[in-house]
Amino acid sequence: MSKNKENFLSTAYVAFGGNIGNVQETYHLAKKMMKDVSGVESVVSAKLYQTTPVSPVEQPNYLNTVFEVKTSLSIFEFFKTLQVIEIKLGKIPKSKHNPRKVDLDLLLFDCERVDEKDLTVPHPRMWDRLFVLIPLLDLTEHIPLFGSVRERVQVLQWVKNHEEVSQWAEEKL
């Protein structure tokens, strides 16, 4: 069931990542596909970042970012929409450590909390991943009920000096 479109828009944060194929093109397509969804009012992107894989499997670096999406869809409608977009962009179910063409993870949806088999919001590992938090910091400094993104990034950078996150040089977005 959709929320009242005239009166209420939810704010969702969606992590984007990929390291197979033309990831920059996949990024643009994902953003366009989200914008074209009925019930999505706006899609704003953080900068693109190149990141080292957090995986025991040797693979290319990732491109990562976070989208801020304003939507009248419910959390479950929006999550299903993200899954459809991933499939249309060529996502193939694989183990979590393998390279991937696209990954769209629903990080936050307003202040909602969900803990179900296929969906956990807030994303259970987002606060431990610089490749999520640094782009999220481009969009917002504070998450209601969750605290300061900047403070969490500073702590993680101190603890995780092995995880490399750098702004993607080709910023023709």
Secondary structure, 3 states (H helix, E strand, C coil): CCCCCCCCCEEEEEEEEECCCCHHHHHHHHHHHHHCCCCEEEEEECCCEEECCCCCCCCCCEEEEEEEEEECCCHHHHHHHHHHHHHHCCCCCCCCCCCCCCEEEEEEECCCCEECCCCEECCCCHHHCHHHHHHHHHHCCEECCCEEHHHHHHHHHHHCCCCCEEECCCCCC
